[in-house]
Amino acid sequence: MNVTSNLKSITGDPKKAINKLAFPMILSMLLMSLNNVVDSIWVSGLGAGPLAAVGFVSPIFMILVGFGNGIGAGANSLISRFIGAKNYKEANNTVIHTIILSIILSILFPVVLLIFLEQILLAMGAGEVLGYAMEYGVIILIGTFSQLCPAIFGSIFRAEGAVKKATYPLALTAILNIILDPIFIYTFNLGVGGAAIATVLSSTIALLLLVYWLVIKKDTFFSVTRENYKQKFGIYREILSVGVPASIEQLILSIVSIVNNYLITITAGTLAVAAFTATWRLISIGIMPAAGVGTAAITVAGIAYGARNYDNLKTVIKYSAMLALAMSVIVCVIFYVFAGPISFIFSYSSTSSDLSPLITDTLRILCIFLLAIPFGTAASSVFQGLGKGTFSLILTAIREFLLVIVFAVAFIFLFNMGEHGVYWGINLGAIIGSLAGFICIILYVNKLKKNSVKHD
């Protein structure tokens, strides 16, 4: 296989490689997050009930996207390590195994989740808006393939440095959904179900573009052919060794989101859940710079580790964290200063006018969360790039279960802070947990380098 210019650009200077991969990724992720915000904006026009229903389904939706991103991270990590070791044949074989795995998961997940959807929603506290939540959730689950496969296929293109092919479909999804949302919700009068249809349809169109590039046009570094495929269960094991822990991380985040929704419900009611849902969609936008840099770091760290270049690996850790932090500070300031005007976009109708002051208040507290994320993301991404998904999972579990929830419960019931206790629990848990994770990855790589010198 001939090494392409894309591949050369991500196997050299790690700072340049991160920049090449991260900035287009950030743009597409921002569009995807904007897509989620637009969903909330249009649904909020139906009232606080439908918006809260979308909030209850969101953790389940996050699980689907999280598994896609997790398996994508596992594939990206393994492919990148093979590239760093210049074993292109096995890298290509991993690509084909990744595609097969994505098809299997796209069939398995909706079958399981649809059976238990109503019970899950009731357990989350969605009883008041169960009808809306079921209407939205069933459609989203039927379209699971449209959420899983693009995330996984995109990781293949990122691993070979074809960043445009990895990001354009995400941007297309966001743009299409922004256009289709009002049509299906209001023009076709499908309500909250229309928002779900628009989401699935727009993602499906983007998926078809990815399939066209990989399977039909075949203008990529990797070639998806029968001749390049050799069944190796060890490849599935390696992908899943990173992908499953990464997916469980997203599951943990979803469970914590469910717990947070429940805590807010019992302390402040459905209106506060709606405000938190809207605010968290905004925070999701603010996270995107760190997430984009972290996604790039998986590839670049994997290549450095495959080549056993530990100096480059240390550069990846520090540069990715500082780059993400600089962008996160800017977003945090914008959110704090303009929280009032921003909140108005969720309260433009008479049925949602009460949301504006609640969203303003919530956003000014939760924007602090953005300052912690770059350090935690850098740690998790590099551990995943090294193929150490379990380490990343442990750090996330400690941060979310042991810190965020414990602090939230303490602030609510010991200090009588109401829903604000949840928000400050999220902030404090993220700050302590992320800094601890960052220290862990630095110490781990220093140990790798020290052991490498001894063996040499």
N, C-alpha and C positions, 0 to 999 in steps of 0.2 A: 504494500500500500504506500502510495506517495504521500509524504507529509505536506499538508496544505499550508498556505500562508496563515489561515485561521489558527491552525494548530501551533505553528511557530510562535505566534503572538502570545500564546498563553503558557508557553514553556520557557520563556525567558525571564525578564525582570518581573518579580511578583507584583510590584506596585502597578506597573503598566498593565499587567494581566488583570488585576482586580478592577482597575479603571475601565478596561475594555469590556469586561463582563458585567460590571455592577451598574453603570449608569443607564444603559438601555434597559436593564432589568428593573431598575428603580422606576423608570418612566412607565414601563408596562404595569408594574405592581401598583403604582399610583393610580393608573387608569382603572385597574381592577378594584382597588379600594374605593375610588370615586364611583365606580359602578355600584358597589354595595351601599354607598351613601345615597346615590340617586334612587336605588331601590327603596330605601327608608323614606326619602323625601316624598316619592310618589305614593307609597303606602300610607304615610302619615296623613295624606289628604283624605284617606278613608276613615281616620279617627285613631284614637289611642289604642283601642282594642286590637285592630289588625296589626298595628305597629308592634305592640307587645307580643302578638302571636308570632310575628317574624323573629322577634328577639328570642322566643322560646325555641324556635326551630334552628336558629343560628348555630348553637353549639353542635347540633347533629350535622348541620352543613359543614361546620368546621372540622368535624371528624372525617368526613369524606375527603375534603380538600387536604386535610392533614395527612391522611393515609396516602393520597396521591403524591404530596410533597415528600413524605417520608420515604416511600419506595423510590421516588425520583432521586432523593438524596443518597440512598443506598446505591442505586445504579451509577449516579454521578461519581460517587466516591470510588467505586471499584473500577469503572472505566478510566477515571483520571489516574489512579494508581498504576494501571496497566500502561497507560500512555507515558507516565513518568519513567517507567521501567522499559519503555520502547517495545512492549509486547503488544503490538497492534492487532495481531490475530485474535488473541484472547479478549481484547477490548471489543472487537467486532462481534465476537460470539456472545459477549455480555449484553450487547445492545439487543440482539435477537431474543435472548432469554428475558430481558426486561419487557419487551413487547408482549411476549406470551404471558408473563406474570400479570401485566396490566389487564389483559382480557379476562383472565381467571377472576381477578378481584372485582372487576366491573359486573360480573354475573353474581358473585357470591354475596357481596355486601347488601344490595337492595333486597335480595330474597330474605336475608336474616332481619334486616332493620324494619322492613314493612310489616312483618308479623308482629313486632313488639312496639310499633310507633305510638299507638294510642296510650299504652301503659307507660311508656317512657315520658310522654308529654304530661300525663297526669301526675307522675312522680315528680316532675320538675315544677309543678304548681301552676300548670296552664289551664286548669279547669274552667276558669271564667271565659277563656278565649279558645277553647278546645276545637270548636268548629273551624275557626279561621286557621288555627295551627295545623289541623289535619289537612285542610284544603291545600295549604302551601307545602307541607312536608311530604305528602304522598307524591306530588309531581316532582319535587326535588329528588326524592329517592329513586323514582323510576328513571330519572335521567342521570343516575350515578356515573355512568360511563363518560358523560360529558364533563364531569368534574375531575375524575381520576386520571383518565388517559392524557389530556393535555399537559397536566403537571408532570407526568412521568415521561412523556415523549419530549417535552421541553428540556428535561435534564440530559437527554441524549445529545441534543444539539449544543447545549452549553459545554458538555464534556469535550467536544471537538472544537470549541471556540466559535461555532456558527451562531453568534449571539443574536443576529437579526431573526434567524429562523426560530430561535427560542422565545423571542419576545414579541414579534409581530402578531402571532395568533392571540396572545393575551390582550394586546391592545385592541385587536379586532373584536374580541369577545366583549370588552368593556364598551366600546363604541356602539356595537350592535344592541347591547342590552339597554343602553341609555336611550336609544331610538325606539326600541320595541316596548319598553316598560309602559309608557303612557298609552300606547296603542292597545295593548292587551288589557291593561287595567281599566281604562276609561272608555276608549273608543269601542272596544268589543265588550265592555262592561263585565269583565271577568273578575274584577276585584283582586283580592290577594292571590288567588290562583293564577291570574294573568301575570303577576310579577314572577311567579315560579316558572311559568311557561316561557316567558321572555328570557329568563336565566338559562334554562336548559337549551333552548333553541339557539341562542347566540353562542354558547359554548360548543354546541354540536357543529356549527358551521366552521368554527376555528379548528376543531379537531379534524375535520375533513381536509383542511389545508395541510396540517401536519402529516396526515396519512399520505397525502399526495406527494409531498416532498420525500418522505422516507421510502415508500413502497412503489410509487408509480414513476415519478420523475427521476429519482435516484441520483440527485446531484450533490450528495453528501459524502463526507470522508468515509463514513461507515456504509456498508452495503448489506441490505437485508435480503439475502438470498439463501436458498437451501444449501448451497455449497459451503457457505460460511457458518453454518449451524452445526454444532456438535453437542448433543445433549450432555450436560454436566450438572448434576444436582448440587455440586459444590458451589457453582455460580449463584444458584438460587439462595443457597445458605449464606454466601457472602453478601449478597444484596440485602437479604432480610436481616442480617446481623446488624446492619445500620438502619435499614428501612423500618423494621418493626419497632425498635426503640424510638426512632424519630417519630413514627406514627403514634406510638403510645404517649410521647411527649405532647402531641397535639390533642390526644384523647384526654390527657391530664388537664390541659388548658381548657378543654370543653367541659370537663367535669367541674373544674373550679368556676367556670362561667355559670354553670347550672347552679352551683352552690351560692354564688354571688347573687344570681337572680332570685333565688329562694330567700336569702337573707334580706335582700331589698324588699321583696314582697311582704314578708312578715313584719318588717320595721316601718315601711313607708307606703306600700300598696302598688297597684298596677301602674299608676301614672309615673311613679318613680322608676319602675322597670322600663317603661317606654322611654323615659329620659336617658336612662343608663344605656339602653340599646342604641339610641341615636348617638350618644356621646362616644360609645365604644366604636361605632362605625368611623367616627372622626379620628379617634385614637389609632385605628387601624391604618388610616392614611399616614399618620405621623410615624408609625412603625416602619413604613415601607423603605425609607433610606437604609436603615439598619438591616432589614430583611434582604434587600437587594445586595448589599455589600456582603452579608453573610452567605448568601447563595453563591456569589462569586468566590468567596473564600473556600467553600467546599472543594471546588474544582482546583483552584490554585494550590491549596494545601495538599490535596491528594496527589497532584503532580510532583510537588516538592518531596513528599514522603516516599513516593514511588522511586524517585531519583536519589533518595537518602540525602537530600540537601537540607540540613537542619537550620542553616543560617537563613535560607529562603523561608523556611517554615516559621521562624521567629518573626521575620519581616511581615509575613501574612497576618499573624496574630495582632501585632502592634498597629500596623497600618490600617487594617480593616476596622479595628476598634476606634482609632482616632478619626478616621474618615467618617464613619457612621455617627460618632459623637458630634462632630462639627455640624453635620446636617440636622441632627436631632435637636440641638440647641436652637437653631433657627426656627424649626417647626414649633418647638415648645413656646418660644417667645411670641410667635404669631398667634398661636391658639390662646395664650393667656390674654394678650392685648385685645384681640378681636373676638373674644368668646361671645359677646353679646350679639353682634351682627351675624356671626356664623350660626348661632342657635336659631335665628329667625327662619332659616331655610326649612327647619323642621316644624314650624308653628305658623305656617302661612294660612291655614284654613281655620274656620271658626271652631271646628271640632278638636283642633290640636293647639289652640292658642295658649293653653295653660302650660305647655311644655317649655317655652322659651326661657323663663327664669331658672327652671330646674336644670336645663341643659347648660346654661351659662355657668351656673354654680358648679356643676359636676365637671365640666371641661376644664375649669381653672384649677381644680384639684388634680385631676387625672393626667394633665399635661406633664406633670413632674415625672410620671411613669416613663416617659420617653427618654429621659436622661440616663436611666439605668440600662435600658435595652441594649445599646451598642456593646457593652462589655459581656453580657450574658450571651448575646448572639455570636460574638467572636469566638467565645469559648466553645459553644455547642457546635458551631459550623466547623471549626478546626478539628475537634474530636471526631465528628462525622467524616471529615475528609481523610482522617487517619484510619478510618474503619472501626473506631472505638465508639459505636453508637450507644453502648450501655453506659459509658461514662457520662455522656451528654444527658441521657435519660435520668440518671441518678441526681445530677445537678438540678435538672428541671423539677423532679419530684420533691426534692428538698425545698427548693424555692417556692413552689406553688402550694404543696400540701402542708409542709411544716411551717412555712413562714407566712405566706399570703393569707391562708384560711385562719391560721391561729391568731394572727394579728387582727384580722377582720372581726372574728368572734370576740376577741378581747376588747377591742374598741367599742363594739356594739353593746355587749352585756356587762362589761366591767366599768366602762367609762361613759356609757349611755350616749354614744355619739350618733345613733341612728344609722341612716344609710351612709352618712359621711364616714362612719367607721369602716365600711366596706372599701370605700375609695382610698382611705389612708392605709388600710391593710394591704391593698394592691401595691401602693407606692412603696411602702417600707419593705415589704417582702421582696419586691423586685430589686430594690437598691442593694440590700444585703446579699441576696442570693446571686445576683449578677456579678458583683465584685468578687465574691468568693469563687465563682466559677472561673473568672478571668485569672485569678491567682493560680488556680489549679492547673489550667492549661499551660501557663508559662512555666510552672514547676515541672510539669510532665515533659514538655519539649526539652527543657534544660537537661532533664535526666536522660532522655533519648540521645542527645548530643554527647553527653558525658560517657554513656555506655558505648557509643559508636567510636569515640576516640580510644577507649580502652581496647576494643576489639581490633582496631587498626594497629 
